[in-house]
Amino acid sequence: MIDVSIPQFKQIESGDEKAYTVFVIEVCAAGRRHTLEKRYSELHTLHRELKKTYLTPEFPPKRVRNWNPKVLEQRRRGLETYLQGLIHQDILPKILLDFLEINMATQLGYESVCFLSSSCDKRHPSIT
C-alpha cells in the first residue's frame, strides 16, 4: 500500500534567485515514510509524461504568478488529490514510482507495478 499526501507548501527564497514555491510531499510505502519537495513545474512535467501513455486524473491549473496563500492552498489540495488519484490505480508506472522515490518497480525489474485487484493478473504485473 502506498499513501501520498501534500500537507504543506513552502516559499523558498534564496539571495540570487526569485522566490518560488515547493510542495512538501509525504510518501509512505512498504512501511517506510519519506518526504520530498517538488515544484509545480516538476509535477506538471510528470503529468505530461504520464498522459502520453496512461489515463490520468485532471491536473490542477496554475494561475500565473499568484502568490496568494489561499490560491497556493487550493493548488496544494488539487495536487494532493491528483497524486492520490494516480496511486490508487491498479497500475503504477515506473516513472511515477521514480518521481515519488519508491524503488519497488526497479527492485522487481518491472516497467510498472500492478497491485492485486480484480483487474490485475498476478502472473504478469508489467504492462510492457
Secondary structure as UniProt FT lines:
FT   STRAND          2..12
FT   STRAND          20..29
FT   TURN            30..31
FT   STRAND          32..38
FT   HELIX           40..51
FT   TURN            52..53
FT   TURN            64..65
FT   HELIX           69..87
FT   STRAND          91..93
FT   HELIX           94..99
FT   TURN            100..101
FT   HELIX           104..108
FT   STRAND          112..114
FT   TURN            118..119
FT   TURN            122..123
//
